[in-house]
Amino acid sequence: MPAAHVVVIGGGLAGLAASIPLAEHGLRVSLLEKHPRLGGRATSYLLSSGEYIDNCQHVTLRCCTNLEDFYRRLGVSDKIKYYDRLVFADSKGQRGAIQASWLPAPFHLAPSFAGFPLLDWKDKRAIIRAMFRIVRTRGQPRLSREMTMLDWLKQNRQTQNTIHRFWRVVLVSALNEELDRTDAAYGIAVFWKAFLSNRDGFGMGIPAVPLEALYASAANVLQRGNGHVRTRCGAAGLEISTGDVAGIRLDNGSVLNGDYYIAAIPSHRLLQILPSHLRDRDEFAKIRMLNVSPITSVHLWFDEPVMPEPFLTSMDQTIQWIFNKTALCCPSAAGQYLQVVISASHALTRQSQQDIISMCRKELVDLIPASREAKLQRAVVIRENAATFAPEPGCDRWRPNERTSLRNLFLAGDWIQTGWPATMESAVRSGYRAAETILALEGKAVRLVRPELPASGLVRWLNVSNWLAVAKK
């Protein structure tokens, strides 16, 4: 009996995460990607100079267990370099670092936090009080559906300084939205999973190669199984017959048939390829309620080195992250190539590229004084106006599951219901879940989704309520 045929629309992380294990378990997979390269929104652009630049610096954390598993399946784990020391800077040129000590979680970051020079003790006490609240509830405090992260921080007596120089610094980058537009549950989960429950969770992984090279091996991995990749092959629409998907109409007019179909594409693209009579069905109509949030990245090439650190986090400027791409990807390059990342960049969507470059240049002088005398040789601005879905309060009710009412149509993407915000981890989880469901229908009970990092023994054992009582005195 021939193997079932699965057609996967979309060659981003969700589509790849679904395709590879399906092919590994003997199903025939056709992966369709409309662009010339795989990776979806984690992609690279080819400049006229012949070099690739990433649309935005994508990073992972060690708490992203499924993304780490996905890189292992791709055979590129050795191309992810992890850092266990996070360096912060402010507009006065001051530096501060957070790193793990020998202490177990949740105290592993305490020594470096105690000595962190960019916050005073009043601010630190307020932050510690909120952190204890997160630990006491194991990252799941009781919240109203419409509570924003800013509401929760004010409820927990955070100062304006801690909100602006600590909570916002971490969460806007992690969730790609401002605190007053972010569901408190997502913000709390970031600190629980990455910083409090496990001592390894906050370790940051950065690709040591352009994203184009990171995902290029996916086609070979698929072909070693029972899969096939078709790039420059877009889907124009789904054809429906007797309540099932009967085929996919391609941009060239041909129709591709399969036994199962996975739509691993952004939510707005799903609505475009659905037949009109399905778009208003409740399970699909609610997707329109998901809003999007932008990310802007600015690529800067200087004639001389100006920044020794592999990356910096800015605490009080428009600039949020600066990545030393020369150190991370191309150490032999002359001069220095920096990438600036600005998440939730709503205010920049209508600014000219030159204004954005000028703003970055000015702020870099404050953050990195050595850049004052360096010559900016060239610059490129890349704006992703729909980079992620916006993690607004209550948005989970608009996120669908991987299964649809159509028997053989499944969904994947960071925007479906995964328990995670719009991250690469969420995308991989969604792909794994779609693959698990199809394999189960084929009589192959396989567990693909990896468990999260376990909470440390001390976190589970200690009576945190007593700490709170002490902290409030």
C-alpha positions, 0 to 999 in steps of 0.5 A: 500500500503506497504511503500517504501523501502530505502536502505542506504549504509554506516552507517556514519553520512551522512547515519544515517542522511538520515536514521533516518528521513526517518524511522520517516516518515514511509518509510522502511529503511535498513541501511548497514554498513560494519564495526561492529560499526556505525559512519563511520570516526567518530569512535572508536577503541577497544584496547586490554586493553578493552577500546575504543579510538576515531580515532580522536577527533571530535568537533562541533561548535554551528554554525553547526545547522544541526549537533546539530539537528541530535544529538537531533534526536539521543537523545545524545544532553546531551552527547555534552559538549560546551565550550565558551572559547578557550585557546591557547598556544605557545612554550614558555609556554604562554597562551591566551584565546578568549571568548565572552563578553556582546557585540553583534556580530561582536564585542563580541570577541573584548575585549578578542582579544584586550587583547590576549597576544600572538599577538602584536598590529601590528598583531591585526590591520592587523587581524581586517582589514581583519575581517572587509572585511569579515563582509562588504561582509557578508562572500562572497567577490568577489574571482577568482575561483583559489584564495587560502586562502593564496592569499587572506590573502596576498592581505589583507596585513596580516603579516607572523606572523598573517598568521602563528600564527593566520589564519593557526592555526584556518583554518588548523584545521577547513578545514584539509588543508594548506592555500596555498591549500585551496579555499579562499571561505572556509576559509572566510566562517569559520570566518564568520559563526563561529566568526563574524555573530553570537555571539554563533557560535564559541562555541565548543562542544566536546563529553563527551563519546567515539564516539562508545557510541555516535552513538550506539543508532542510531540502536535503534532510527531507529528500533523505526521507520521503520528502520533496521541496518545491520552491518558487511554488505558491498556492493560489487556493484550496479546492474543496469537495464533499467537506474535504480538501481535494487539491491545491491550485498552484500559481501556475494553474495546475492542481496538486493532490494529496491525502492530507494538507497542512497550511503552514502560512501566516493567518492572512494568507490562509484566509486568502487561499480558503474558498469564500464560503469557508472564510466566514465559518467561525473557526476561520472568521475569528482569525481576522481578530488577530492583529499584527506587530512590526519589527524593524532591523537596521544594518550598519557597516562601519570602516573600523571596529567600534563594539567588542561585545557580541551583542548589547541590550539598550535600556533607555533608547529606541534601539533595543538590541545591537548585534555584532555580526562581524563577531557572530558570523564573519570574524574575518571581515574588515571594519564592523557590521552591526545589526540594530533590532527594534521590536514593536516598531509602530512609531517607525512604520512611516518614517523614512529610511534615512530618518531611521538610520540617522536616529540609530547613528545618533543613539549608537554614539551614546551607547557605543562612544567609539562609533562617534569617529567611525565612518558609516560606509553603508546602511540598509533598513528592513521593515517587517510590518506584520512580523508577528501576531500581536499578543494582545489581552485575550488573543488566545480565543482567536488562535485556532488549534491545528485541527480544522473541521475539514477532515484532512486540513491541518494548520501550523504556524506561530499564530495557532494555539500552542501555549507560546507567543509568536516565537520560533519555538511556537512555530516548531511546536505547531508543526510538530503537533500537526505532524503528530496528528497526521501520524496518529491518523495513519496508525503511528503514535509518535510523540514529537513535541518536547517537554519544557525544561523542568522547574528546579528541585529547589523551586518545587520544594521551597515554601515561597509564600514564606519568602514573600512574607519576609520580602514584604517586611 
